[in-house]
Amino acid sequence: MLALAGAWLLGSTVPAAGQGANEPDRAAVQRGRALLAQYQCGSCHAIPGVAGARGDSAGTLDAFGRRSYIAGRLANTPGRLAAWIVAPQSLVPGTAMPALGVSDADARDMAAYLMALR
Protein backbone atom coordinates (compact mmCIF):
# COMPACT_ATOMS: atom_id res chain seq x y z
CA MET A 1 0.00 0.00 0.00
CA LEU A 2 2.87 2.40 0.66
CA ALA A 3 3.78 2.18 -3.02
CA LEU A 4 0.27 3.29 -3.89
CA ALA A 5 0.52 6.19 -1.47
CA GLY A 6 3.84 7.14 -3.03
CA ALA A 7 2.28 6.98 -6.50
CA TRP A 8 -0.48 9.34 -5.37
CA LEU A 9 2.05 11.69 -3.81
CA LEU A 10 3.91 11.85 -7.09
CA GLY A 11 0.69 12.69 -8.92
CA SER A 12 -0.17 9.32 -10.40
CA THR A 13 -3.75 8.86 -11.46
CA VAL A 14 -3.69 5.11 -10.84
CA PRO A 15 -6.13 4.55 -7.95
CA ALA A 16 -6.02 1.79 -5.38
CA ALA A 17 -8.91 -0.66 -5.41
CA GLY A 18 -12.06 1.16 -4.34
CA GLN A 19 -10.50 4.62 -4.70
CA GLY A 20 -10.94 7.31 -7.30
CA ALA A 21 -8.13 8.81 -9.33
CA ASN A 22 -5.78 11.09 -7.39
CA GLU A 23 -7.13 9.99 -4.01
CA PRO A 24 -4.62 9.18 -1.30
CA ASP A 25 -4.15 5.77 0.22
CA ARG A 26 -6.53 5.75 3.19
CA ALA A 27 -4.00 3.90 5.34
CA ALA A 28 -1.36 6.56 4.62
CA VAL A 29 -3.83 9.27 5.58
CA GLN A 30 -4.59 7.55 8.90
CA ARG A 31 -0.90 7.01 9.61
CA GLY A 32 -0.30 10.67 8.80
CA ARG A 33 -2.90 11.81 11.31
CA ALA A 34 -1.31 9.68 14.03
CA LEU A 35 2.16 10.94 13.11
CA LEU A 36 1.07 14.59 13.30
CA ALA A 37 0.05 13.88 16.89
CA GLN A 38 3.22 11.87 17.59
CA TYR A 39 5.52 14.65 16.37
CA GLN A 40 3.40 17.16 18.34
CA CYS A 41 2.70 19.37 15.35
CA GLY A 42 -0.39 20.55 17.22
CA SER A 43 1.84 22.37 19.69
CA CYS A 44 2.10 25.14 17.10
CA HIS A 45 -0.70 24.38 14.61
CA ALA A 46 -4.43 23.81 14.93
CA ILE A 47 -5.02 20.63 12.91
CA PRO A 48 -8.55 19.32 12.32
CA GLY A 49 -8.96 15.67 13.29
CA VAL A 50 -5.78 15.52 15.38
CA ALA A 51 -6.48 15.21 19.09
CA GLY A 52 -5.06 18.07 21.12
CA ALA A 53 -3.80 19.94 18.04
CA ARG A 54 -4.92 23.42 19.05
CA GLY A 55 -1.70 25.40 18.72
CA ASP A 56 -2.00 29.03 17.79
CA SER A 57 1.60 30.16 17.36
CA ALA A 58 1.60 29.01 13.72
CA GLY A 59 -1.18 28.99 11.14
CA THR A 60 -4.09 26.61 11.25
CA LEU A 61 -3.81 23.70 8.85
CA ASP A 62 -7.57 23.61 8.23
CA ALA A 63 -8.36 22.87 4.55
CA PHE A 64 -4.64 22.60 3.84
CA GLY A 65 -5.22 20.44 0.77
CA ARG A 66 -7.01 23.34 -0.94
CA ARG A 67 -4.16 25.77 -0.42
CA SER A 68 -2.00 26.89 -3.31
CA TYR A 69 1.13 27.54 -1.26
CA ILE A 70 3.16 26.15 1.62
CA ALA A 71 4.45 28.90 3.92
CA GLY A 72 3.09 31.42 1.44
CA ARG A 73 5.98 30.71 -0.95
CA LEU A 74 6.13 27.15 -2.23
CA ALA A 75 3.66 25.51 -4.61
CA ASN A 76 1.57 23.11 -2.53
CA THR A 77 2.19 19.64 -3.92
CA PRO A 78 2.34 16.40 -1.92
CA GLY A 79 6.02 15.86 -2.67
CA ARG A 80 7.03 19.41 -1.83
CA LEU A 81 4.94 19.29 1.36
CA ALA A 82 6.75 16.11 2.44
CA ALA A 83 10.10 17.79 1.73
CA TRP A 84 8.95 20.82 3.75
CA ILE A 85 8.03 18.62 6.71
CA VAL A 86 11.46 16.94 6.64
CA ALA A 87 13.65 20.03 6.12
CA PRO A 88 11.75 23.33 6.11
CA GLN A 89 14.92 25.45 6.47
CA SER A 90 16.32 24.00 3.25
CA LEU A 91 13.29 25.29 1.33
CA VAL A 92 12.68 28.59 3.13
CA PRO A 93 15.77 29.67 5.05
CA GLY A 94 14.89 31.51 8.25
CA THR A 95 11.41 30.03 8.54
CA ALA A 96 10.08 29.52 12.06
CA MET A 97 9.12 25.93 11.17
CA PRO A 98 11.61 23.63 12.91
CA ALA A 99 13.07 20.40 11.59
CA LEU A 100 11.69 17.71 13.88
CA GLY A 101 13.67 14.71 12.65
CA VAL A 102 10.78 13.39 10.57
CA SER A 103 11.73 10.53 8.24
CA ASP A 104 10.89 10.71 4.55
CA ALA A 105 8.32 7.92 4.93
CA ASP A 106 6.64 9.60 7.91
CA ALA A 107 6.61 12.93 6.04
CA ARG A 108 4.85 11.33 3.05
CA ASP A 109 2.11 10.00 5.33
CA MET A 110 1.81 13.33 7.16
CA ALA A 111 1.55 15.09 3.80
CA ALA A 112 -1.14 12.61 2.73
CA TYR A 113 -3.23 13.56 5.76
CA LEU A 114 -2.73 17.29 5.29
CA MET A 115 -3.51 17.12 1.57
CA ALA A 116 -6.73 15.23 2.39
CA LEU A 117 -7.94 18.17 4.51
CA ARG A 118 -10.38 19.82 2.15
N, CA, C and O atoms as CSV, one atom per row, in Angstrom:
chain,resi,resn,atom,element,x,y,z
A,1,MET,N,N,0.801,-1.192,0.000
A,1,MET,CA,C,0.000,0.000,0.000
A,1,MET,C,C,0.843,1.255,0.000
A,1,MET,O,O,0.438,2.266,-0.573
A,2,LEU,N,N,2.015,1.218,0.632
A,2,LEU,CA,C,2.869,2.396,0.664
A,2,LEU,C,C,3.252,2.814,-0.748
A,2,LEU,O,O,3.362,4.007,-1.032
A,3,ALA,N,N,3.459,1.840,-1.639
A,3,ALA,CA,C,3.784,2.182,-3.016
A,3,ALA,C,C,2.646,2.952,-3.661
A,3,ALA,O,O,2.880,3.888,-4.425
A,4,LEU,N,N,1.413,2.564,-3.357
A,4,LEU,CA,C,0.269,3.287,-3.893
A,4,LEU,C,C,0.195,4.693,-3.339
A,4,LEU,O,O,-0.138,5.629,-4.066
A,5,ALA,N,N,0.504,4.855,-2.054
A,5,ALA,CA,C,0.522,6.190,-1.468
A,5,ALA,C,C,1.594,7.022,-2.136
A,5,ALA,O,O,1.375,8.193,-2.443
A,6,GLY,N,N,2.757,6.422,-2.366
A,6,GLY,CA,C,3.836,7.137,-3.030
A,6,GLY,C,C,3.451,7.529,-4.442
A,6,GLY,O,O,3.794,8.620,-4.897
A,7,ALA,N,N,2.735,6.646,-5.150
A,7,ALA,CA,C,2.277,6.977,-6.497
A,7,ALA,C,C,1.331,8.167,-6.458
A,7,ALA,O,O,1.417,9.056,-7.305
A,8,TRP,N,N,0.433,8.193,-5.486
A,8,TRP,CA,C,-0.478,9.336,-5.367
A,8,TRP,C,C,0.311,10.601,-5.072
A,8,TRP,O,O,0.037,11.653,-5.650
A,9,LEU,N,N,1.281,10.508,-4.184
A,9,LEU,CA,C,2.050,11.689,-3.813
A,9,LEU,C,C,2.816,12.240,-4.999
A,9,LEU,O,O,3.063,13.444,-5.071
A,10,LEU,N,N,3.190,11.391,-5.916
A,10,LEU,CA,C,3.910,11.849,-7.089
A,10,LEU,C,C,2.965,12.277,-8.200
A,10,LEU,O,O,3.413,12.678,-9.275
A,11,GLY,N,N,1.658,12.197,-7.953
A,11,GLY,CA,C,0.694,12.688,-8.918
A,11,GLY,C,C,0.142,11.630,-9.840
A,11,GLY,O,O,-0.505,11.971,-10.830
A,12,SER,N,N,0.364,10.387,-9.566
A,12,SER,CA,C,-0.173,9.325,-10.397
A,12,SER,C,C,-1.690,9.340,-10.349
A,12,SER,O,O,-2.288,9.699,-9.335
A,13,THR,N,N,-2.297,8.952,-11.441
A,13,THR,CA,C,-3.749,8.858,-11.464
A,13,THR,C,C,-4.212,7.414,-11.375
A,13,THR,O,O,-5.375,7.122,-11.656
A,14,VAL,N,N,-3.327,6.506,-10.990
A,14,VAL,CA,C,-3.686,5.105,-10.841
A,14,VAL,C,C,-4.220,4.891,-9.431
A,14,VAL,O,O,-3.449,4.906,-8.471
A,15,PRO,N,N,-5.560,4.687,-9.290
A,15,PRO,CA,C,-6.133,4.552,-7.953
A,15,PRO,C,C,-5.963,3.155,-7.383
A,15,PRO,O,O,-5.828,2.179,-8.121
A,16,ALA,N,N,-5.971,3.075,-6.059
A,16,ALA,CA,C,-6.021,1.792,-5.382
A,16,ALA,C,C,-7.430,1.236,-5.543
A,16,ALA,O,O,-8.357,1.972,-5.881
A,17,ALA,N,N,-7.588,-0.037,-5.305
A,17,ALA,CA,C,-8.907,-0.655,-5.408
A,17,ALA,C,C,-9.892,0.098,-4.524
A,17,ALA,O,O,-9.631,0.329,-3.343
A,18,GLY,N,N,-11.027,0.480,-5.106
A,18,GLY,CA,C,-12.058,1.160,-4.336
A,18,GLY,C,C,-11.819,2.654,-4.165
A,18,GLY,O,O,-12.564,3.315,-3.442
A,19,GLN,N,N,-10.792,3.201,-4.816
A,19,GLN,CA,C,-10.497,4.624,-4.697
A,19,GLN,C,C,-10.589,5.271,-6.066
A,19,GLN,O,O,-10.376,4.622,-7.090
A,20,GLY,N,N,-10.907,6.551,-6.073
A,20,GLY,CA,C,-10.941,7.309,-7.304
A,20,GLY,C,C,-9.544,7.791,-7.660
A,20,GLY,O,O,-8.619,7.724,-6.851
A,21,ALA,N,N,-9.409,8.277,-8.883
A,21,ALA,CA,C,-8.125,8.811,-9.326
A,21,ALA,C,C,-7.687,9.955,-8.431
A,21,ALA,O,O,-8.506,10.753,-7.976
A,22,ASN,N,N,-6.401,10.025,-8.185
A,22,ASN,CA,C,-5.776,11.086,-7.387
A,22,ASN,C,C,-6.222,11.126,-5.935
A,22,ASN,O,O,-6.042,12.147,-5.272
A,23,GLU,N,N,-6.791,10.061,-5.428
A,23,GLU,CA,C,-7.130,9.989,-4.008
A,23,GLU,C,C,-5.996,9.315,-3.262
A,23,GLU,O,O,-5.390,8.373,-3.773
A,24,PRO,N,N,-5.704,9.781,-2.070
A,24,PRO,CA,C,-4.616,9.180,-1.302
A,24,PRO,C,C,-4.978,7.810,-0.764
A,24,PRO,O,O,-6.154,7.468,-0.640
A,25,ASP,N,N,-3.979,7.047,-0.452
A,25,ASP,CA,C,-4.150,5.770,0.217
A,25,ASP,C,C,-4.730,6.043,1.605
A,25,ASP,O,O,-4.125,6.769,2.394
A,26,ARG,N,N,-5.863,5.482,1.902
A,26,ARG,CA,C,-6.527,5.752,3.191
A,26,ARG,C,C,-5.651,5.378,4.388
A,26,ARG,O,O,-5.676,6.052,5.418
A,27,ALA,N,N,-4.882,4.307,4.244
A,27,ALA,CA,C,-4.000,3.896,5.344
A,27,ALA,C,C,-2.911,4.945,5.565
A,27,ALA,O,O,-2.558,5.236,6.708
A,28,ALA,N,N,-2.380,5.512,4.492
A,28,ALA,CA,C,-1.362,6.560,4.624
A,28,ALA,C,C,-1.944,7.785,5.307
A,28,ALA,O,O,-1.286,8.415,6.136
A,29,VAL,N,N,-3.169,8.118,4.960
A,29,VAL,CA,C,-3.833,9.270,5.581
A,29,VAL,C,C,-3.987,9.035,7.079
A,29,VAL,O,O,-3.714,9.933,7.875
A,30,GLN,N,N,-4.416,7.849,7.471
A,30,GLN,CA,C,-4.591,7.548,8.896
A,30,GLN,C,C,-3.258,7.540,9.637
A,30,GLN,O,O,-3.159,8.035,10.760
A,31,ARG,N,N,-2.230,6.974,8.998
A,31,ARG,CA,C,-0.899,7.013,9.613
A,31,ARG,C,C,-0.438,8.459,9.764
A,31,ARG,O,O,0.142,8.827,10.786
A,32,GLY,N,N,-0.692,9.266,8.760
A,32,GLY,CA,C,-0.298,10.666,8.804
A,32,GLY,C,C,-0.942,11.412,9.948
A,32,GLY,O,O,-0.292,12.220,10.611
A,33,ARG,N,N,-2.222,11.147,10.188
A,33,ARG,CA,C,-2.904,11.807,11.307
A,33,ARG,C,C,-2.250,11.424,12.629
A,33,ARG,O,O,-2.009,12.282,13.478
A,34,ALA,N,N,-1.964,10.141,12.800
A,34,ALA,CA,C,-1.314,9.683,14.034
A,34,ALA,C,C,0.087,10.280,14.173
A,34,ALA,O,O,0.506,10.636,15.274
A,35,LEU,N,N,0.802,10.387,13.066
A,35,LEU,CA,C,2.157,10.940,13.112
A,35,LEU,C,C,2.157,12.432,13.443
A,35,LEU,O,O,3.054,12.910,14.137
A,36,LEU,N,N,1.166,13.165,12.956
A,36,LEU,CA,C,1.071,14.588,13.298
A,36,LEU,C,C,0.914,14.757,14.807
A,36,LEU,O,O,1.449,15.699,15.390
A,37,ALA,N,N,0.182,13.846,15.432
A,37,ALA,CA,C,0.052,13.876,16.891
A,37,ALA,C,C,1.368,13.446,17.545
A,37,ALA,O,O,1.815,14.064,18.511
A,38,GLN,N,N,1.978,12.399,17.021
A,38,GLN,CA,C,3.223,11.871,17.591
A,38,GLN,C,C,4.339,12.917,17.579
A,38,GLN,O,O,5.065,13.068,18.561
A,39,TYR,N,N,4.470,13.627,16.479
A,39,TYR,CA,C,5.518,14.652,16.369
A,39,TYR,C,C,5.102,15.979,17.012
A,39,TYR,O,O,5.848,16.957,16.973
A,40,GLN,N,N,3.923,15.999,17.593
A,40,GLN,CA,C,3.397,17.155,18.335
A,40,GLN,C,C,3.290,18.415,17.480
A,40,GLN,O,O,3.579,19.520,17.938
A,41,CYS,N,N,2.875,18.227,16.246
A,41,CYS,CA,C,2.697,19.372,15.351
A,41,CYS,C,C,1.610,20.315,15.867
A,41,CYS,O,O,1.614,21.509,15.566
A,42,GLY,N,N,0.681,19.762,16.648
A,42,GLY,CA,C,-0.387,20.555,17.221
A,42,GLY,C,C,0.056,21.471,18.341
A,42,GLY,O,O,-0.752,22.235,18.868
A,43,SER,N,N,1.320,21.412,18.714
A,43,SER,CA,C,1.837,22.372,19.693
A,43,SER,C,C,1.854,23.770,19.094
A,43,SER,O,O,1.686,24.760,19.806
A,44,CYS,N,N,2.056,23.847,17.792
A,44,CYS,CA,C,2.097,25.139,17.101
A,44,CYS,C,C,0.885,25.355,16.198
A,44,CYS,O,O,0.409,26.481,16.055
A,45,HIS,N,N,0.387,24.281,15.589
A,45,HIS,CA,C,-0.702,24.379,14.612
A,45,HIS,C,C,-2.015,23.817,15.150
A,45,HIS,O,O,-2.020,22.848,15.909
A,46,ALA,N,N,-3.116,24.428,14.754
A,46,ALA,CA,C,-4.429,23.809,14.927
A,46,ALA,C,C,-4.606,22.886,13.715
A,46,ALA,O,O,-4.486,23.318,12.568
A,47,ILE,N,N,-4.895,21.609,13.991
A,47,ILE,CA,C,-5.018,20.628,12.906
A,47,ILE,C,C,-6.320,19.864,13.090
A,47,ILE,O,O,-6.445,19.101,14.048
A,48,PRO,N,N,-7.294,20.045,12.201
A,48,PRO,CA,C,-8.549,19.316,12.323
A,48,PRO,C,C,-8.327,17.805,12.338
A,48,PRO,O,O,-7.539,17.276,11.555
A,49,GLY,N,N,-9.024,17.127,13.227
A,49,GLY,CA,C,-8.960,15.674,13.293
A,49,GLY,C,C,-7.809,15.117,14.104
A,49,GLY,O,O,-7.729,13.904,14.299
A,50,VAL,N,N,-6.918,15.969,14.580
A,50,VAL,CA,C,-5.776,15.516,15.377
A,50,VAL,C,C,-6.020,15.937,16.827
A,50,VAL,O,O,-6.073,17.126,17.143
A,51,ALA,N,N,-6.166,14.947,17.690
A,51,ALA,CA,C,-6.477,15.212,19.095
A,51,ALA,C,C,-5.446,16.139,19.722
A,51,ALA,O,O,-4.241,15.929,19.585
A,52,GLY,N,N,-5.925,17.149,20.401
A,52,GLY,CA,C,-5.059,18.071,21.121
A,52,GLY,C,C,-4.311,19.069,20.255
A,52,GLY,O,O,-3.535,19.870,20.778
A,53,ALA,N,N,-4.523,19.043,18.942
A,53,ALA,CA,C,-3.799,19.945,18.037
A,53,ALA,C,C,-4.527,21.276,17.963
A,53,ALA,O,O,-5.311,21.535,17.050
A,54,ARG,N,N,-4.241,22.117,18.960
A,54,ARG,CA,C,-4.918,23.419,19.052
A,54,ARG,C,C,-3.921,24.570,19.151
A,54,ARG,O,O,-4.247,25.636,19.673
A,55,GLY,N,N,-2.716,24.356,18.652
A,55,GLY,CA,C,-1.698,25.400,18.723
A,55,GLY,C,C,-2.119,26.643,17.967
A,55,GLY,O,O,-2.845,26.575,16.975
A,56,ASP,N,N,-1.646,27.779,18.456
A,56,ASP,CA,C,-2.003,29.028,17.790
A,56,ASP,C,C,-0.793,29.914,17.505
A,56,ASP,O,O,-0.949,31.084,17.155
A,57,SER,N,N,0.408,29.364,17.654
A,57,SER,CA,C,1.600,30.160,17.356
A,57,SER,C,C,1.996,30.078,15.884
A,57,SER,O,O,2.823,30.860,15.416
A,58,ALA,N,N,1.408,29.135,15.161
A,58,ALA,CA,C,1.599,29.010,13.716
A,58,ALA,C,C,0.210,28.887,13.098
A,58,ALA,O,O,-0.770,28.676,13.813
A,59,GLY,N,N,0.122,29.012,11.818
A,59,GLY,CA,C,-1.176,28.992,11.145
A,59,GLY,C,C,-1.932,27.688,11.311
A,59,GLY,O,O,-1.346,26.619,11.482
A,60,THR,N,N,-3.256,27.809,11.254
A,60,THR,CA,C,-4.090,26.612,11.254
A,60,THR,C,C,-3.857,25.833,9.962
A,60,THR,O,O,-3.558,26.420,8.922
A,61,LEU,N,N,-3.991,24.538,10.032
A,61,LEU,CA,C,-3.814,23.698,8.851
A,61,LEU,C,C,-5.161,23.236,8.293
A,61,LEU,O,O,-5.224,22.304,7.491
A,62,ASP,N,N,-6.225,23.892,8.721
A,62,ASP,CA,C,-7.568,23.614,8.234
A,62,ASP,C,C,-7.610,23.789,6.708
A,62,ASP,O,O,-7.098,24.777,6.182
A,63,ALA,N,N,-8.211,22.844,6.015
A,63,ALA,CA,C,-8.364,22.869,4.553
A,63,ALA,C,C,-7.018,23.010,3.837
A,63,ALA,O,O,-6.940,23.631,2.777
A,64,PHE,N,N,-5.975,22.444,4.405
A,64,PHE,CA,C,-4.638,22.597,3.841
A,64,PHE,C,C,-4.550,22.070,2.408
A,64,PHE,O,O,-3.823,22.629,1.587
A,65,GLY,N,N,-5.269,21.022,2.112
A,65,GLY,CA,C,-5.224,20.435,0.772
A,65,GLY,C,C,-5.756,21.346,-0.316
A,65,GLY,O,O,-5.497,21.112,-1.496
A,66,ARG,N,N,-6.490,22.374,0.053
A,66,ARG,CA,C,-7.011,23.336,-0.935
A,66,ARG,C,C,-6.092,24.529,-1.123
A,66,ARG,O,O,-6.337,25.369,-1.989
A,67,ARG,N,N,-5.054,24.615,-0.336
A,67,ARG,CA,C,-4.155,25.773,-0.424
A,67,ARG,C,C,-3.246,25.674,-1.638
A,67,ARG,O,O,-2.868,24.585,-2.071
A,68,SER,N,N,-2.909,26.823,-2.169
A,68,SER,CA,C,-2.001,26.889,-3.312
A,68,SER,C,C,-0.540,26.871,-2.899
A,68,SER,O,O,0.322,26.420,-3.654
A,69,TYR,N,N,-0.259,27.373,-1.677
A,69,TYR,CA,C,1.128,27.539,-1.257
A,69,TYR,C,C,1.392,26.975,0.130
A,69,TYR,O,O,0.511,26.931,0.989
A,70,ILE,N,N,2.626,26.548,0.316
A,70,ILE,CA,C,3.162,26.151,1.620
A,70,ILE,C,C,3.973,27.342,2.113
A,70,ILE,O,O,4.820,27.860,1.385
A,71,ALA,N,N,3.724,27.774,3.325
A,71,ALA,CA,C,4.452,28.901,3.919
A,71,ALA,C,C,4.345,30.159,3.070
A,71,ALA,O,O,5.206,31.037,3.143
A,72,GLY,N,N,3.300,30.248,2.270
A,72,GLY,CA,C,3.085,31.424,1.441
A,72,GLY,C,C,4.059,31.581,0.295
A,72,GLY,O,O,4.051,32.609,-0.382
A,73,ARG,N,N,4.914,30.570,0.054
A,73,ARG,CA,C,5.976,30.710,-0.953
A,73,ARG,C,C,6.124,29.544,-1.911
A,73,ARG,O,O,6.492,29.738,-3.069
A,74,LEU,N,N,5.848,28.355,-1.454
A,74,LEU,CA,C,6.131,27.151,-2.234
A,74,LEU,C,C,4.839,26.555,-2.774
A,74,LEU,O,O,3.852,26.450,-2.046
A,75,ALA,N,N,4.837,26.167,-4.041
A,75,ALA,CA,C,3.658,25.513,-4.605
A,75,ALA,C,C,3.298,24.299,-3.758
A,75,ALA,O,O,4.160,23.484,-3.429
A,76,ASN,N,N,2.039,24.186,-3.412
A,76,ASN,CA,C,1.573,23.113,-2.527
A,76,ASN,C,C,1.321,21.839,-3.327
A,76,ASN,O,O,0.261,21.662,-3.928
A,77,THR,N,N,2.316,20.960,-3.319
A,77,THR,CA,C,2.193,19.637,-3.919
A,77,THR,C,C,2.532,18.616,-2.838
A,77,THR,O,O,3.253,18.942,-1.895
A,78,PRO,N,N,2.034,17.401,-2.952
A,78,PRO,CA,C,2.338,16.400,-1.923
A,78,PRO,C,C,3.835,16.181,-1.725
A,78,PRO,O,O,4.296,16.095,-0.587
A,79,GLY,N,N,4.589,16.090,-2.796
A,79,GLY,CA,C,6.023,15.862,-2.674
A,79,GLY,C,C,6.745,17.033,-2.021
A,79,GLY,O,O,7.612,16.840,-1.168
A,80,ARG,N,N,6.387,18.237,-2.421
A,80,ARG,CA,C,7.027,19.413,-1.832
A,80,ARG,C,C,6.636,19.547,-0.365
A,80,ARG,O,O,7.461,19.935,0.463
A,81,LEU,N,N,5.374,19.228,-0.032
A,81,LEU,CA,C,4.939,19.287,1.362
A,81,LEU,C,C,5.735,18.294,2.212
A,81,LEU,O,O,6.149,18.622,3.323
A,82,ALA,N,N,5.947,17.097,1.700
A,82,ALA,CA,C,6.746,16.110,2.437
A,82,ALA,C,C,8.170,16.626,2.636
A,82,ALA,O,O,8.736,16.478,3.719
A,83,ALA,N,N,8.748,17.225,1.605
A,83,ALA,CA,C,10.097,17.790,1.725
A,83,ALA,C,C,10.118,18.918,2.755
A,83,ALA,O,O,11.077,19.045,3.516
A,84,TRP,N,N,9.075,19.729,2.783
A,84,TRP,CA,C,8.950,20.822,3.755
A,84,TRP,C,C,8.918,20.276,5.174
A,84,TRP,O,O,9.576,20.809,6.067
A,85,ILE,N,N,8.151,19.215,5.376
A,85,ILE,CA,C,8.029,18.620,6.713
A,85,ILE,C,C,9.383,18.084,7.180
A,85,ILE,O,O,9.719,18.199,8.358
A,86,VAL,N,N,10.151,17.508,6.280
A,86,VAL,CA,C,11.463,16.943,6.638
A,86,VAL,C,C,12.488,18.044,6.901
A,86,VAL,O,O,13.206,17.989,7.899
A,87,ALA,N,N,12.565,19.029,6.032
A,87,ALA,CA,C,13.651,20.029,6.119
A,87,ALA,C,C,13.159,21.409,5.695
A,87,ALA,O,O,13.536,21.899,4.631
A,88,PRO,N,N,12.324,22.036,6.512
A,88,PRO,CA,C,11.754,23.334,6.106
A,88,PRO,C,C,12.810,24.409,5.862
A,88,PRO,O,O,12.641,25.231,4.961
A,89,GLN,N,N,13.887,24.428,6.635
A,89,GLN,CA,C,14.925,25.451,6.472
A,89,GLN,C,C,15.618,25.357,5.113
A,89,GLN,O,O,16.100,26.361,4.588
A,90,SER,N,N,15.667,24.158,4.551
A,90,SER,CA,C,16.323,24.005,3.247
A,90,SER,C,C,15.479,24.601,2.129
A,90,SER,O,O,16.008,24.940,1.070
A,91,LEU,N,N,14.184,24.733,2.348
A,91,LEU,CA,C,13.289,25.286,1.333
A,91,LEU,C,C,13.009,26.770,1.542
A,91,LEU,O,O,12.889,27.527,0.579
A,92,VAL,N,N,12.907,27.177,2.794
A,92,VAL,CA,C,12.682,28.586,3.131
A,92,VAL,C,C,13.609,28.934,4.292
A,92,VAL,O,O,13.215,28.842,5.455
A,93,PRO,N,N,14.836,29.333,3.979
A,93,PRO,CA,C,15.774,29.675,5.050
A,93,PRO,C,C,15.196,30.755,5.972
A,93,PRO,O,O,14.609,31.737,5.516
A,94,GLY,N,N,15.377,30.548,7.263
A,94,GLY,CA,C,14.892,31.508,8.246
A,94,GLY,C,C,13.460,31.293,8.691
A,94,GLY,O,O,12.958,32.030,9.540
A,95,THR,N,N,12.789,30.289,8.128
A,95,THR,CA,C,11.408,30.025,8.541
A,95,THR,C,C,11.369,29.629,10.016
A,95,THR,O,O,12.336,29.086,10.550
A,96,ALA,N,N,10.251,29.905,10.656
A,96,ALA,CA,C,10.081,29.522,12.062
A,96,ALA,C,C,9.789,28.032,12.214
A,96,ALA,O,O,9.895,27.493,13.316
A,97,MET,N,N,9.426,27.366,11.132
A,97,MET,CA,C,9.117,25.929,11.173
A,97,MET,C,C,10.396,25.146,11.466
A,97,MET,O,O,11.363,25.229,10.710
A,98,PRO,N,N,10.400,24.387,12.564
A,98,PRO,CA,C,11.608,23.632,12.909
A,98,PRO,C,C,11.679,22.285,12.190
A,98,PRO,O,O,10.658,21.733,11.782
A,99,ALA,N,N,12.875,21.775,12.045
A,99,ALA,CA,C,13.070,20.400,11.590
A,99,ALA,C,C,12.904,19.521,12.824
A,99,ALA,O,O,13.569,19.728,13.839
A,100,LEU,N,N,12.015,18.545,12.729
A,100,LEU,CA,C,11.688,17.712,13.882
A,100,LEU,C,C,12.254,16.299,13.784
A,100,LEU,O,O,11.909,15.438,14.594
A,101,GLY,N,N,13.111,16.053,12.809
A,101,GLY,CA,C,13.669,14.710,12.655
A,101,GLY,C,C,12.693,13.736,12.035
A,101,GLY,O,O,12.767,12.534,12.291
A,102,VAL,N,N,11.784,14.235,11.226
A,102,VAL,CA,C,10.782,13.394,10.574
A,102,VAL,C,C,11.432,12.638,9.416
A,102,VAL,O,O,12.140,13.233,8.604
A,103,SER,N,N,11.194,11.335,9.341
A,103,SER,CA,C,11.732,10.534,8.237
A,103,SER,C,C,10.964,10.844,6.957
A,103,SER,O,O,9.857,11.381,6.999
A,104,ASP,N,N,11.559,10.500,5.827
A,104,ASP,CA,C,10.891,10.710,4.548
A,104,ASP,C,C,9.556,9.965,4.497
A,104,ASP,O,O,8.551,10.514,4.046
A,105,ALA,N,N,9.549,8.717,4.959
A,105,ALA,CA,C,8.318,7.916,4.928
A,105,ALA,C,C,7.243,8.532,5.809
A,105,ALA,O,O,6.085,8.623,5.401
A,106,ASP,N,N,7.615,8.958,7.019
A,106,ASP,CA,C,6.641,9.596,7.906
A,106,ASP,C,C,6.124,10.891,7.281
A,106,ASP,O,O,4.932,11.185,7.365
A,107,ALA,N,N,7.006,11.662,6.661
A,107,ALA,CA,C,6.607,12.927,6.040
A,107,ALA,C,C,5.619,12.693,4.907
A,107,ALA,O,O,4.688,13.479,4.736
A,108,ARG,N,N,5.800,11.627,4.125
A,108,ARG,CA,C,4.848,11.327,3.046
A,108,ARG,C,C,3.467,11.046,3.620
A,108,ARG,O,O,2.464,11.507,3.073
A,109,ASP,N,N,3.403,10.297,4.714
A,109,ASP,CA,C,2.113,10.000,5.332
A,109,ASP,C,C,1.498,11.259,5.944
A,109,ASP,O,O,0.290,11.474,5.838
A,110,MET,N,N,2.315,12.082,6.577
A,110,MET,CA,C,1.814,13.328,7.158
A,110,MET,C,C,1.289,14.240,6.049
A,110,MET,O,O,0.250,14.880,6.209
A,111,ALA,N,N,1.995,14.297,4.944
A,111,ALA,CA,C,1.551,15.090,3.800
A,111,ALA,C,C,0.243,14.535,3.242
A,111,ALA,O,O,-0.632,15.302,2.840
A,112,ALA,N,N,0.103,13.217,3.212
A,112,ALA,CA,C,-1.145,12.614,2.728
A,112,ALA,C,C,-2.325,13.072,3.571
A,112,ALA,O,O,-3.385,13.390,3.033
A,113,TYR,N,N,-2.149,13.108,4.894
A,113,TYR,CA,C,-3.231,13.563,5.758
A,113,TYR,C,C,-3.538,15.040,5.502
A,113,TYR,O,O,-4.696,15.419,5.331
A,114,LEU,N,N,-2.505,15.855,5.477
A,114,LEU,CA,C,-2.732,17.288,5.293
A,114,LEU,C,C,-3.353,17.596,3.932
A,114,LEU,O,O,-4.207,18.477,3.830
A,115,MET,N,N,-2.939,16.891,2.900
A,115,MET,CA,C,-3.515,17.120,1.573
A,115,MET,C,C,-4.963,16.639,1.494
A,115,MET,O,O,-5.726,17.107,0.648
A,116,ALA,N,N,-5.342,15.715,2.361
A,116,ALA,CA,C,-6.728,15.230,2.393
A,116,ALA,C,C,-7.662,16.204,3.111
A,116,ALA,O,O,-8.883,16.065,3.026
A,117,LEU,N,N,-7.105,17.182,3.809
A,117,LEU,CA,C,-7.943,18.167,4.509
A,117,LEU,C,C,-8.492,19.157,3.483
A,117,LEU,O,O,-7.780,20.033,2.993
A,118,ARG,N,N,-9.744,18.996,3.181
A,118,ARG,CA,C,-10.376,19.820,2.155
A,118,ARG,C,C,-11.461,20.626,2.815
A,118,ARG,O,O,-12.144,21.404,2.149
